[in-house]
């Protein structure tokens, strides 16, 4: 069987592939029990430098670092087939599904954080993290972590499980990509008052361009968008009644189109698979969920939401721009950040450098509530 061919995860298990299973890990090469690496401040640790054609099937990682907000200070990068610009460049914690430099127990189909009630001296900021997105490569793969914190990574544990194949990658095989973005605060569009206590459908403001939307992904080439994590620090509401920014619609523009977009949604909570202002609070589904929730009545504070287009990928042939309004017609000025995940044929548009460390950090940390900024 051609090892590159894919079927459903369970249905494909009986098929015997021409592949060799391997792992890169932090195990103690001396035979002892120091199964971790230490990474100095400012250093880069290359966890895998693989030669040949194959596919990464699973990544597990956990760390211990005492720098405040270190989950935003460490950077995860991935390079395929000798490329100079990475296909993945994302702050460490955000990549695995929760922003705001914190952790929470949740399990989705491609990503998870696993933790219990145990807390460290500075809060719940360490978890076991898993990624099951397949990451194919034709000639090689390099995965590294960059420590931009002021402290040493005292413990870096990891597994990178992969397969190598004798056959080269097919021409239509897309490579895995992920990128981080942030707008803090989003540029608020001011509108005349909508009167006292307007219904949500009577909020003032019209958006017929999408130009002021928050941008989750702006990619060029041919591929498929497979989802995102969106982090919202909700400290700015459009009025005194509707404090949740979920009136913001998702809009996905494909192949350079202007208006209307190919995919236009009805609200933030709708795009993320829920409704009515997230009354459930946190929940974890295979394809959508709230991995970090705040006040479900006032909706103030920090949220992390995920939506994975695994059964319904969004395909593009020239370009894609994935956006979402921040409040109805962009009438709120909250802190938005995100990770977008997609596959595409190489070459890809160069990923931007991440902002300097201080511009990646979150406000009101480590708590999630609404404090003075």
Secondary structure as GFF3:
##gff-version 3
##sequence-region A 1 373
A	DSSP	beta_strand	19	25	.	.	.	ID=ss1
A	DSSP	beta_strand	37	39	.	.	.	ID=ss2
A	DSSP	beta_strand	44	51	.	.	.	ID=ss3
A	DSSP	beta_strand	53	65	.	.	.	ID=ss4
A	DSSP	alpha_helix	70	73	.	.	.	ID=ss5
A	DSSP	beta_strand	74	80	.	.	.	ID=ss6
A	DSSP	beta_strand	88	91	.	.	.	ID=ss7
A	DSSP	alpha_helix	92	95	.	.	.	ID=ss8
A	DSSP	beta_strand	106	107	.	.	.	ID=ss9
A	DSSP	beta_strand	111	114	.	.	.	ID=ss10
A	DSSP	beta_strand	128	131	.	.	.	ID=ss11
A	DSSP	beta_strand	135	137	.	.	.	ID=ss12
A	DSSP	beta_strand	140	147	.	.	.	ID=ss13
A	DSSP	beta_strand	153	165	.	.	.	ID=ss14
A	DSSP	beta_strand	175	183	.	.	.	ID=ss15
A	DSSP	three_ten_helix	200	202	.	.	.	ID=ss16
A	DSSP	beta_strand	214	220	.	.	.	ID=ss17
A	DSSP	beta_strand	223	234	.	.	.	ID=ss18
A	DSSP	three_ten_helix	245	247	.	.	.	ID=ss19
A	DSSP	beta_strand	250	254	.	.	.	ID=ss20
A	DSSP	beta_strand	263	264	.	.	.	ID=ss21
A	DSSP	alpha_helix	268	271	.	.	.	ID=ss22
A	DSSP	beta_strand	283	284	.	.	.	ID=ss23
A	DSSP	beta_strand	288	292	.	.	.	ID=ss24
A	DSSP	beta_strand	301	308	.	.	.	ID=ss25
A	DSSP	beta_strand	314	316	.	.	.	ID=ss26
A	DSSP	beta_strand	319	324	.	.	.	ID=ss27
A	DSSP	three_ten_helix	328	330	.	.	.	ID=ss28
A	DSSP	beta_strand	335	344	.	.	.	ID=ss29
A	DSSP	three_ten_helix	357	359	.	.	.	ID=ss30
###
